[in-house]
Amino acid sequence: MTEAATRRLPETWHLTVEPDDSPAATALFREYYTEVAQRYHTLRGQPRITSEEIDEGVAEYPPGQLVAPGGALFIARQAGEAAGCAGLLLIDGGRTAELKRVFVREPWRGRGAAGVLLRAVERHAAELGAERLRLDTRRDLTEAVALYRAYGYREIPAYKEDRYAEIFFEKAVAAPYR
């Protein structure tokens, strides 16, 4: 088989903006939290995370933030299946949007969903009048750190306190053409 024949064709993603308590959002958030919390436990030599701990962790982020008018949640789908999500939350009087809960399910990784989600959040933040997007993450989430750097996010000093945040990023967003 030739190299051209083995290359994967670009994926076609269908994006929707959904309430952050929709069934798809709830399932994605739980999977996201399970994955990042388990990695955190493993790196610190702690036992596997329990379903009760997952429930407690998910409950720390109640629904209602990533909704209009001060937020949004984008869900990427392919063939009707929810493959990933990314949210934004306006902060700093709306001059800044915070990127929240960027997650792509394992079977869909490496297929362009994260980039599609990031670009959608960036456009929406600009449409809402934000001048910049900020985010925080952990250093052990190396795939996320690499993604943000690849999409032009630059490391900045901490802009908030969060017991799990170790690295902070920012990117200017361009105002939309009118």
C-alpha positions as CSV (number, residue, x, y, z in Angstrom):
1,M,0.0,0.0,0.0
2,T,1.3,3.5,-0.8
3,E,1.8,6.1,1.8
4,A,-1.1,8.2,0.3
5,A,-3.4,5.1,0.6
6,T,-2.6,4.6,4.3
7,R,-3.1,8.2,5.4
8,R,-6.3,9.0,7.2
9,L,-8.7,11.4,5.5
10,P,-9.6,14.5,7.6
11,E,-12.5,13.9,9.9
12,T,-15.7,15.8,9.6
13,W,-16.8,17.0,13.0
14,H,-20.3,18.2,13.9
15,L,-20.2,20.8,16.7
16,T,-23.1,21.7,18.9
17,V,-23.4,24.1,21.8
18,E,-25.3,22.3,24.6
19,P,-26.2,22.9,28.2
20,D,-23.5,21.7,30.6
21,D,-26.0,19.3,32.2
22,S,-27.0,17.6,28.9
23,P,-26.6,13.8,28.9
24,A,-23.6,14.0,26.6
25,A,-22.0,16.7,28.7
26,T,-22.5,14.8,31.9
27,A,-21.0,11.6,30.4
28,L,-18.0,13.5,29.0
29,F,-17.3,15.4,32.2
30,R,-17.4,12.1,34.2
31,E,-15.0,10.5,31.8
32,Y,-12.8,13.5,31.8
33,Y,-12.7,13.7,35.6
34,T,-12.1,9.9,35.9
35,E,-9.1,10.1,33.5
36,V,-7.4,13.1,35.0
37,A,-8.0,12.1,38.6
38,Q,-6.8,8.6,38.0
39,R,-3.6,9.9,36.4
40,Y,-3.1,12.2,39.5
41,H,-3.6,9.2,41.8
42,T,-1.2,7.0,39.9
43,L,1.6,9.6,39.7
44,R,1.4,10.1,43.5
45,G,1.3,6.3,44.3
46,Q,-2.2,6.5,45.5
47,P,-4.7,3.7,45.1
48,R,-7.1,3.7,42.1
49,I,-9.8,6.3,42.4
50,T,-13.2,5.0,43.5
51,S,-16.6,5.7,42.0
52,E,-17.5,7.6,45.1
53,E,-14.4,9.8,44.7
54,I,-15.3,10.4,41.1
55,D,-18.9,11.4,42.2
56,E,-17.4,13.8,44.7
57,G,-15.0,15.3,42.2
58,V,-17.6,15.8,39.5
59,A,-19.9,17.4,42.1
60,E,-17.2,20.1,42.7
61,Y,-18.1,21.5,39.2
62,P,-21.9,21.9,39.3
63,P,-23.7,22.6,36.1
64,G,-24.9,26.1,35.1
65,Q,-21.5,27.8,34.5
66,L,-20.8,26.8,30.9
67,V,-24.1,28.3,29.6
68,A,-25.1,31.5,28.0
69,P,-24.8,34.4,28.5
70,G,-21.5,34.0,30.3
71,G,-20.3,30.7,28.9
72,A,-20.8,27.9,26.4
73,L,-20.0,24.3,26.0
74,F,-19.2,22.9,22.6
75,I,-19.5,19.2,22.0
76,A,-17.8,17.5,19.0
77,R,-19.6,14.6,17.4
78,Q,-19.0,12.2,14.7
79,A,-21.7,9.8,13.4
80,G,-23.8,11.1,16.2
81,E,-21.4,10.0,18.9
82,A,-20.2,12.6,21.4
83,A,-16.4,12.5,21.0
84,G,-15.2,15.5,23.0
85,C,-16.0,18.8,24.5
86,A,-14.6,22.2,25.4
87,G,-16.1,25.0,27.3
88,L,-15.6,28.7,28.0
89,L,-16.5,30.9,30.9
90,L,-16.3,34.7,30.8
91,I,-14.3,36.2,33.7
92,D,-12.7,39.5,34.4
93,G,-15.8,41.5,33.4
94,G,-16.0,39.7,30.1
95,R,-12.6,40.9,28.8
96,T,-11.2,37.4,29.4
97,A,-12.7,34.0,28.7
98,E,-11.4,30.9,30.5
99,L,-11.0,27.6,28.6
100,K,-12.6,24.8,30.6
101,R,-12.8,21.0,30.4
102,V,-11.2,20.3,27.1
103,F,-11.5,16.6,26.6
104,V,-11.5,14.1,23.7
105,R,-12.4,10.5,24.3
106,E,-9.6,8.0,23.7
107,P,-11.0,6.4,20.5
108,W,-11.2,9.9,18.9
109,R,-7.8,11.3,19.8
110,G,-5.4,12.3,17.1
111,R,-8.2,12.8,14.6
112,G,-8.6,16.6,14.9
113,A,-11.4,17.0,17.4
114,A,-9.3,19.0,19.9
115,G,-8.3,21.5,17.3
116,V,-11.8,21.9,16.0
117,L,-13.0,22.5,19.6
118,L,-10.3,25.0,20.4
119,R,-11.0,27.0,17.3
120,A,-14.7,27.1,18.0
121,V,-14.1,28.3,21.6
122,E,-11.7,30.9,20.4
123,R,-14.2,32.2,17.8
124,H,-17.0,32.3,20.3
125,A,-14.9,34.0,23.0
126,A,-14.1,36.8,20.4
127,E,-17.8,37.0,19.5
128,L,-18.7,37.5,23.1
129,G,-16.2,40.4,23.3
130,A,-13.3,38.7,25.1
131,E,-9.8,39.8,24.3
132,R,-8.0,36.7,25.5
133,L,-8.5,33.1,26.5
134,R,-6.8,31.8,29.6
135,L,-6.5,28.3,31.0
136,D,-4.8,26.3,33.7
137,T,-3.7,22.7,33.6
138,R,-1.3,20.3,35.3
139,R,2.2,19.6,34.0
140,D,1.6,15.8,34.0
141,L,-1.2,16.3,31.4
142,T,1.6,16.5,28.8
143,E,-0.8,16.0,25.9
144,A,-2.9,19.0,26.9
145,V,0.2,21.1,27.5
146,A,1.5,20.2,24.0
147,L,-1.9,20.9,22.4
148,Y,-2.1,24.4,23.9
149,R,1.4,25.3,22.9
150,A,0.7,24.0,19.3
151,Y,-2.3,26.2,19.1
152,G,-0.4,29.4,20.1
153,Y,-1.1,29.5,23.8
154,R,1.8,31.0,25.8
155,E,2.7,30.3,29.4
156,I,1.8,33.1,31.8
157,P,2.0,33.6,35.6
158,A,-0.8,32.2,37.6
159,Y,-4.0,34.3,37.3
160,K,-5.9,32.4,40.0
161,E,-5.5,29.9,42.8
162,D,-6.4,26.3,42.2
163,R,-4.9,23.4,44.1
164,Y,-4.4,21.3,41.0
165,A,-3.3,24.1,38.6
166,E,0.5,24.0,37.9
167,I,0.8,25.8,34.6
168,F,-1.2,28.7,33.1
169,F,-1.7,29.7,29.5
170,E,-3.1,32.7,27.5
171,K,-3.9,33.5,23.9
172,A,-5.2,36.7,22.4
173,V,-8.4,36.2,20.4
174,A,-9.2,38.4,17.4
175,A,-12.4,40.4,17.3
176,P,-14.7,38.9,14.6
177,Y,-15.3,40.8,11.3
178,R,-18.6,42.5,11.2
